[in-house]
């Protein structure tokens, strides 16, 4: 009778026939053994494997569970949800749902009594499995709604962070990195998450680990540090470099350089043209304008993206992962990226400029480009004037140190500013060309189009949360 009832229910489920399914549940289920087999396989395993969409499966669960609760008991439902099926690698219905990337089904099972801390044959609980299979919304539900520890260990001492990095689920790794401070836990091979990120060649995760403070000198049980097992040149240079931190030291250096440049020109004027103040007045004006640019850009809001009232789990349920920031728990729009130096999301993010100790984004990019043009003009003028003064003094055999200092500072400013200006203008041109190539309907152009509104590419339509076949994570923008 057991096999007959389960087979009949399976046919109704496959055909998505809810009325037939309800009739079978109400009329044919008389005993507990009618919906479970000797090897532990039961009706909830069958639902976890269902091939129809998740919302349809949830409807079937809500048809089934009230009947079982009334006819048997809540504890019987919990027993079914915690039963291991030998034919399904000894997985419970909850674990099977996670391996099939059905996060909503898994949430329903937990609400009905499934134990998220129940482990499989490898010591992995629901958090480990969610990290391994990349079910983002479910992981957020387990950590934020159920307050589970984010760093449980399996039988091989792997944390969810180890597993997500090994399976190349970048978005999952970023969620964990945003919520944990334990970055150097070692598994049974002595490998830290940084070791695994280096071995898989994941530059983005290595970068985030280093910015979060992961140690680079920890050895695995083969006495190897991350840099010693690295085969990628870019990652090696990243491991050797020091992660930049938010600091005003470069801005102070710029102010000092401008002061020295302006002061040296004033001293030249006092030595050679004691009655003419045209050089000192000009240098003072240039200094004030240049200093105003740097101070304004340092204090200016570059275009911060502010958070929403939605929980992180709700964001991952509604939007594609590339449009969600796990650090700021907000929805990102096109062109918005998270600056891991400022720890904020910036609209139309270009780069973080250490010379102004601020990001360049939507609200300050134009004034930043204006500052670069001004500084290029100022430095080139300084080089021209300094060279002319130095040549004139050379011909008179009366070279002064202030002339050398003024010319040197002008050359240094030009050397620093010119590559920044070239890269910024190039990025601005690429973005402008990209936006022009976007297909925007004429009627959308005619109205006042709100760039903060949701676009079709941002929304997640009943897609599987699992990554693509082969363990590759979904396409993500650089954070």
C-alpha positions as CSV (number, residue, x, y, z in Angstrom):
1,X,0.0,0.0,0.0
2,X,2.9,2.4,0.9
3,X,4.4,2.3,-2.6
4,X,1.0,2.6,-4.2
5,X,0.1,5.8,-2.3
6,X,3.5,7.4,-2.8
7,X,3.4,6.5,-6.5
8,X,0.0,8.0,-6.9
9,X,1.0,11.1,-5.0
10,X,4.1,11.4,-7.3
11,X,1.9,11.2,-10.4
12,X,-0.3,14.0,-9.1
13,X,2.7,16.1,-8.1
14,X,4.4,15.6,-11.5
15,X,1.2,16.7,-13.3
16,X,0.8,19.6,-10.9
17,X,-2.7,18.4,-10.2
18,X,-3.5,19.9,-6.8
19,X,-7.1,18.7,-6.6
20,X,-6.1,15.1,-7.3
21,X,-3.3,15.3,-4.8
22,X,-5.7,16.7,-2.2
23,X,-8.2,13.9,-2.8
24,X,-5.4,11.2,-2.4
25,X,-4.1,12.8,0.8
26,X,-7.6,13.0,2.3
27,X,-8.9,9.6,1.2
28,X,-5.9,7.2,0.8
29,X,-3.6,8.2,3.7
30,X,-4.8,6.2,6.7
31,X,-1.7,4.9,8.3
32,X,1.8,6.5,8.9
33,X,3.4,3.9,6.7
34,X,1.3,5.0,3.8
35,X,3.6,8.0,3.2
36,X,7.0,6.5,4.2
37,X,9.0,3.5,3.2
38,X,11.3,1.2,5.1
39,X,14.5,2.9,3.9
40,X,13.4,6.2,5.4
41,X,12.2,7.7,2.1
42,X,8.9,9.6,2.6
43,X,6.5,12.1,1.1
44,X,8.7,15.1,2.0
45,X,11.7,13.6,0.2
46,X,9.4,13.3,-2.8
47,X,8.4,17.0,-2.5
48,X,12.0,18.1,-2.1
49,X,12.8,16.4,-5.4
50,X,9.7,17.8,-7.2
51,X,10.4,19.1,-10.7
52,X,7.7,21.8,-10.8
53,X,8.4,25.4,-9.6
54,X,8.9,26.1,-5.9
55,X,5.7,28.1,-5.4
56,X,3.7,25.2,-6.8
57,X,5.6,22.7,-4.5
58,X,4.8,24.9,-1.5
59,X,1.1,24.8,-2.3
60,X,1.3,21.0,-2.2
61,X,3.1,21.1,1.1
62,X,0.3,23.3,2.6
63,X,-2.3,20.8,1.3
64,X,-0.4,17.9,2.9
65,X,0.7,19.3,6.3
66,X,-2.7,20.2,7.8
67,X,-4.1,16.8,7.0
68,X,-1.1,15.0,8.6
69,X,-1.2,17.3,11.6
70,X,-4.9,16.5,12.2
71,X,-4.7,12.8,11.3
72,X,-1.5,12.1,13.1
73,X,0.5,14.7,15.0
74,X,3.0,17.5,14.7
75,X,5.7,15.3,16.1
76,X,5.0,12.8,13.2
77,X,5.6,15.6,10.7
78,X,8.9,16.4,12.5
79,X,9.9,12.8,12.4
80,X,9.3,12.6,8.7
81,X,11.3,15.8,8.1
82,X,14.2,14.4,10.1
83,X,14.2,11.0,8.5
84,X,17.2,9.9,6.4
85,X,16.5,8.2,3.1
86,X,19.1,5.6,2.1
87,X,18.3,6.0,-1.6
88,X,19.1,9.7,-1.3
89,X,22.5,9.3,0.3
90,X,21.0,9.3,3.8
91,X,19.8,12.9,3.4
92,X,16.8,14.4,5.2
93,X,14.1,16.2,3.2
94,X,15.7,19.5,4.3
95,X,19.1,18.5,3.2
96,X,17.8,17.1,-0.1
97,X,15.9,20.4,-0.8
98,X,19.1,22.4,-0.3
99,X,21.1,20.1,-2.6
100,X,18.4,20.7,-5.2
101,X,18.7,24.5,-4.6
102,X,15.1,24.9,-3.4
103,X,15.6,27.5,-0.7
104,X,11.9,28.4,-0.2
105,X,11.0,24.7,0.2
106,X,13.8,24.4,2.8
107,X,12.5,27.4,4.7
108,X,9.0,25.8,4.8
109,X,10.5,22.5,6.0
110,X,12.3,24.4,8.8
111,X,9.0,26.1,9.8
112,X,7.3,22.7,9.9
113,X,9.9,21.3,12.3
114,X,13.0,20.3,10.3
115,X,16.3,20.6,12.2
116,X,18.8,22.9,10.3
117,X,21.5,21.7,12.7
118,X,21.1,18.0,11.7
119,X,24.2,16.8,10.0
120,X,24.7,14.5,7.0
121,X,27.3,11.7,6.7
122,X,30.1,14.3,6.3
123,X,29.1,16.3,9.3
124,X,27.6,19.1,7.3
125,X,24.5,20.9,8.5
126,X,22.2,23.2,6.6
127,X,24.6,26.1,6.7
128,X,27.4,24.0,5.1
129,X,25.1,22.7,2.4
130,X,23.7,26.2,1.7
131,X,27.3,27.5,1.3
132,X,28.3,24.5,-0.9
133,X,25.3,24.9,-3.2
134,X,25.1,28.7,-3.3
135,X,21.6,29.1,-2.0
136,X,22.0,32.8,-1.0
137,X,18.6,33.6,0.4
138,X,18.4,30.4,2.5
139,X,21.9,31.1,4.0
140,X,20.7,34.6,5.0
141,X,17.6,33.1,6.5
142,X,19.6,30.6,8.6
143,X,22.0,33.2,9.9
144,X,19.8,36.3,10.3
145,X,16.4,34.9,11.1
146,X,17.4,31.7,13.0
147,X,20.6,33.3,14.4
148,X,22.7,30.2,13.7
149,X,26.5,30.4,14.1
150,X,28.1,31.4,10.8
151,X,31.3,29.3,11.4
152,X,30.2,25.7,12.3
153,X,32.8,23.0,11.5
154,X,32.1,19.8,9.6
155,X,33.9,16.5,10.0
156,X,36.9,18.0,8.0
157,X,36.9,21.2,10.0
158,X,35.6,23.1,7.0
159,X,33.5,26.2,7.7
160,X,30.9,27.5,5.3
161,X,33.5,30.0,4.1
162,X,35.9,27.2,3.2
163,X,33.2,25.4,1.2
164,X,31.8,28.4,-0.7
165,X,35.3,29.5,-1.8
166,X,36.2,25.9,-2.9
167,X,32.9,25.7,-4.9
168,X,33.6,29.1,-6.4
169,X,30.4,30.7,-5.1
170,X,31.7,34.3,-5.0
171,X,28.4,35.8,-3.9
172,X,28.0,33.4,-1.0
173,X,31.6,34.0,0.1
174,X,31.0,37.7,0.1
175,X,27.9,37.2,2.3
176,X,30.0,35.3,4.8
177,X,32.8,37.7,4.7
178,X,30.4,40.6,5.4
179,X,29.2,38.9,8.6
180,X,32.2,37.1,10.1
181,X,35.5,38.2,11.7
182,X,37.0,34.7,11.9
183,X,39.0,34.5,8.7
184,X,41.9,32.3,9.6
185,X,40.2,29.1,10.8
186,X,42.1,26.0,9.5
187,X,40.5,22.8,8.2
188,X,41.9,19.3,8.6
189,X,44.6,20.0,6.0
190,X,45.6,23.2,7.8
191,X,44.1,25.4,5.0
192,X,42.6,28.7,5.7
193,X,40.0,30.3,3.4
194,X,42.9,32.4,2.0
195,X,44.8,29.2,1.0
196,X,41.7,27.9,-0.8
197,X,41.0,31.2,-2.6
198,X,44.6,31.3,-3.8
199,X,44.5,27.6,-5.0
200,X,41.3,28.3,-6.9
201,X,42.8,31.5,-8.4
202,X,39.9,33.7,-7.2
203,X,41.4,37.1,-7.3
204,X,38.3,38.9,-6.1
205,X,37.9,36.8,-3.0
206,X,41.6,37.0,-2.2
207,X,41.3,40.7,-2.4
208,X,38.3,40.8,-0.1
209,X,40.0,38.5,2.4
210,X,43.1,40.7,2.6
211,X,41.0,43.8,3.0
212,X,39.1,42.1,5.8
213,X,42.4,41.3,7.6
214,X,43.2,37.7,6.7
215,X,46.7,36.6,7.7
216,X,49.1,35.8,4.9
217,X,51.7,34.1,7.0
218,X,49.7,31.0,8.2
219,X,51.1,27.7,7.0
220,X,49.0,24.6,6.2
221,X,50.1,21.2,7.4
222,X,52.4,20.9,4.4
223,X,54.3,24.0,5.7
224,X,53.1,26.2,2.8
225,X,51.9,29.7,3.1
226,X,49.3,31.1,0.6
227,X,51.9,32.9,-1.5
228,X,53.9,29.7,-1.9
229,X,51.1,27.8,-3.5
230,X,50.0,30.7,-5.7
231,X,50.5,30.2,-9.5
232,X,48.9,33.5,-10.6
233,X,51.0,36.6,-11.0
234,X,48.2,39.0,-10.2
235,X,47.4,37.2,-6.9
236,X,51.0,37.0,-6.0
237,X,51.4,40.8,-6.3
238,X,48.2,41.2,-4.3
239,X,49.6,39.1,-1.5
240,X,52.8,41.0,-1.4
241,X,51.1,44.4,-1.4
242,X,49.7,46.1,1.7
243,X,45.9,46.6,1.5
244,X,45.2,50.3,1.3
245,X,43.4,51.9,4.2
246,X,41.5,55.2,4.4
247,X,44.1,57.8,5.4
248,X,44.7,61.5,5.0
249,X,48.5,61.1,4.6
250,X,48.5,61.5,0.8
251,X,46.2,64.5,1.0
252,X,48.6,66.0,3.5
253,X,51.5,65.3,1.2
254,X,49.6,67.1,-1.6
255,X,49.0,70.2,0.6
256,X,52.6,70.2,1.6
257,X,53.7,70.0,-2.0
258,X,51.4,72.9,-3.0
259,X,52.7,75.0,-0.1
260,X,56.3,74.3,-1.1
261,X,55.6,75.1,-4.7
262,X,53.8,78.3,-3.9
263,X,56.4,79.3,-1.3
264,X,59.4,78.7,-3.5
265,X,57.9,80.9,-6.3
266,X,57.3,83.6,-3.7
267,X,60.9,83.4,-2.5
268,X,62.1,83.6,-6.1
269,X,60.1,86.7,-6.5
270,X,61.5,88.3,-3.3
271,X,65.1,87.5,-4.4
272,X,64.9,88.7,-8.0
273,X,62.0,91.1,-8.2
274,X,61.7,92.7,-4.8
275,X,59.3,95.5,-6.0
276,X,57.1,93.3,-8.3
277,X,54.6,91.0,-6.6
278,X,53.1,89.5,-9.8
279,X,54.7,86.1,-9.1
280,X,53.7,85.9,-5.5
281,X,50.1,87.0,-6.3
282,X,49.8,84.5,-9.1
283,X,51.3,81.7,-7.0
284,X,49.0,82.5,-4.1
285,X,45.9,82.4,-6.3
286,X,47.0,79.1,-7.9
287,X,47.6,77.7,-4.5
288,X,44.2,78.7,-3.1
289,X,42.4,77.3,-6.1
290,X,44.3,74.0,-6.0
291,X,43.9,73.6,-2.3
292,X,40.1,74.4,-2.6
293,X,39.7,71.6,-5.1
294,X,41.4,69.0,-2.9
295,X,39.6,70.0,0.3
296,X,36.2,70.1,-1.5
297,X,36.7,66.7,-3.1
298,X,37.9,65.2,0.2
299,X,34.7,66.4,2.0
300,X,32.2,65.9,-0.9
301,X,29.7,63.1,-0.8
302,X,30.7,61.0,-4.0
303,X,27.2,59.6,-4.3
304,X,26.5,57.1,-1.5
305,X,23.9,54.5,-2.0
306,X,21.7,54.3,1.0
307,X,20.1,51.2,2.4
308,X,16.5,50.0,2.1
309,X,14.0,48.5,4.6
310,X,14.3,45.1,3.1
311,X,16.2,42.3,4.8
312,X,19.2,40.8,3.1
313,X,17.3,37.6,2.6
314,X,14.5,39.5,0.9
315,X,16.9,41.3,-1.4
316,X,18.4,38.0,-2.6
317,X,14.9,36.6,-3.1
318,X,13.9,39.5,-5.3
319,X,17.1,40.6,-7.1
320,X,20.0,39.0,-8.9
321,X,23.0,38.7,-6.7
322,X,25.1,41.2,-8.7
323,X,22.6,43.9,-7.7
324,X,22.8,43.2,-4.0
325,X,25.6,44.4,-1.6
326,X,26.0,42.0,1.3
327,X,28.1,44.5,3.2
328,X,25.6,47.4,3.1
329,X,22.5,45.2,2.8
330,X,21.1,47.2,0.0
331,X,20.0,47.0,-3.6
332,X,22.7,48.3,-6.1
333,X,21.8,49.9,-9.3
334,X,23.8,49.9,-12.6
335,X,27.2,51.4,-12.0
336,X,27.0,51.2,-8.2
337,X,29.9,49.3,-6.6
338,X,31.0,48.8,-3.0
339,X,34.3,50.5,-2.0
340,X,36.1,48.2,0.4
341,X,38.3,51.1,1.5
342,X,35.4,53.4,2.4
343,X,33.0,50.5,3.3
344,X,30.2,52.1,1.4
345,X,28.4,51.7,-1.9
346,X,29.0,54.5,-4.5
347,X,26.8,55.3,-7.4
348,X,28.6,55.4,-10.8
349,X,31.8,54.3,-8.9
350,X,35.0,55.1,-10.8
351,X,37.8,54.5,-8.2
352,X,38.9,55.3,-4.7
353,X,41.4,58.1,-5.0
354,X,44.0,58.1,-2.2
355,X,45.1,61.7,-3.0
356,X,41.7,63.0,-1.9
357,X,41.0,60.2,0.6
358,X,37.6,59.7,-1.0
359,X,35.8,57.9,-3.8
360,X,35.1,59.3,-7.2
361,X,31.4,58.7,-8.1
362,X,28.2,60.2,-9.4
363,X,28.2,63.5,-7.4
364,X,31.9,64.4,-7.6
365,X,33.2,63.0,-10.9
366,X,32.8,66.2,-12.9
367,X,34.5,68.4,-10.3
368,X,37.2,65.7,-10.0
369,X,37.9,65.8,-13.7
370,X,37.9,69.6,-13.5
371,X,40.5,69.4,-10.7
372,X,42.7,67.1,-12.8
373,X,42.5,69.5,-15.8
374,X,43.4,72.4,-13.5
375,X,46.3,70.5,-11.9
376,X,47.6,69.5,-15.3
377,X,47.5,73.1,-16.4
378,X,49.1,74.3,-13.2
379,X,51.9,71.7,-13.3
380,X,52.7,72.3,-16.9
381,X,52.7,76.1,-16.3
382,X,55.0,75.5,-13.3
383,X,57.3,73.4,-15.4
384,X,57.4,76.0,-18.1
385,X,58.0,78.9,-15.7
386,X,60.5,76.9,-13.6
387,X,62.5,75.9,-16.7
388,X,62.5,79.5,-18.0
389,X,63.7,80.8,-14.6
390,X,66.3,78.1,-14.3
391,X,67.7,78.7,-17.8
392,X,67.8,82.4,-17.1
393,X,69.7,81.9,-13.9
394,X,72.0,79.4,-15.5
395,X,73.0,82.0,-18.2
396,X,73.8,84.4,-15.4
397,X,75.6,81.8,-13.2
398,X,73.3,82.6,-10.3
399,X,71.1,79.5,-9.8
400,X,69.0,79.5,-6.6
401,X,67.7,76.5,-4.8
402,X,64.2,77.8,-4.8
403,X,64.1,77.6,-8.6
404,X,65.2,74.0,-8.5
405,X,62.6,73.2,-5.8
406,X,59.8,74.9,-7.7
407,X,60.7,73.0,-10.9
408,X,61.0,69.7,-9.1
409,X,57.7,70.0,-7.3
410,X,55.9,71.0,-10.6
411,X,57.4,67.9,-12.4
412,X,56.4,65.6,-9.5
413,X,52.8,67.0,-9.5
414,X,52.6,66.4,-13.3
415,X,54.0,62.8,-12.9
416,X,51.3,62.0,-10.2
417,X,48.4,63.7,-11.9
418,X,48.8,62.7,-15.5
419,X,48.2,58.9,-15.2
420,X,45.2,59.6,-12.9
421,X,43.8,62.0,-15.4
422,X,44.3,59.6,-18.3
423,X,42.7,56.6,-16.6
424,X,39.8,58.7,-15.3
425,X,39.0,60.2,-18.7
426,X,39.3,56.8,-20.3
427,X,36.9,55.3,-17.7
428,X,34.5,58.2,-18.2
429,X,34.6,57.7,-22.0
430,X,33.9,53.9,-21.7
431,X,31.0,54.5,-19.3
432,X,29.5,57.1,-21.7
433,X,29.9,54.8,-24.6
434,X,28.3,51.9,-22.6
435,X,25.3,54.0,-21.6
436,X,24.8,55.1,-25.2
437,X,24.8,51.5,-26.4
438,X,22.0,50.6,-23.9
439,X,18.6,50.1,-25.6
440,X,16.3,52.6,-24.0
441,X,12.8,52.9,-25.5
442,X,11.8,56.3,-26.9
443,X,8.9,56.6,-24.5
444,X,11.3,55.9,-21.6
445,X,13.5,58.8,-22.8
446,X,10.5,61.1,-23.2
447,X,9.4,60.7,-19.5
448,X,11.5,61.5,-16.5
449,X,13.2,58.1,-16.2
450,X,14.2,57.2,-12.7
451,X,17.5,55.5,-12.6
452,X,16.8,54.2,-9.1
453,X,13.8,52.2,-10.2
454,X,14.1,48.4,-10.7
455,X,15.0,47.2,-14.2
456,X,14.1,43.9,-15.7
457,X,17.7,42.6,-15.5
458,X,17.8,43.3,-11.8
459,X,14.8,41.1,-10.9
460,X,15.0,37.4,-10.1
461,X,12.2,35.5,-11.8
462,X,11.8,32.0,-10.4
463,X,15.4,31.2,-11.2
464,X,17.3,28.5,-9.4
465,X,19.6,30.0,-6.9
466,X,22.2,27.4,-7.7
467,X,25.2,28.4,-9.7
468,X,25.8,27.1,-13.2
469,X,26.8,23.5,-13.9
470,X,30.4,22.9,-13.0
471,X,30.3,25.0,-9.8
472,X,30.8,28.3,-11.5
473,X,29.1,31.2,-9.8
474,X,26.8,33.5,-11.5
475,X,28.1,36.6,-13.1
476,X,28.9,39.2,-10.5
477,X,30.0,42.8,-10.7
478,X,33.3,43.8,-9.0
479,X,32.7,44.9,-5.4
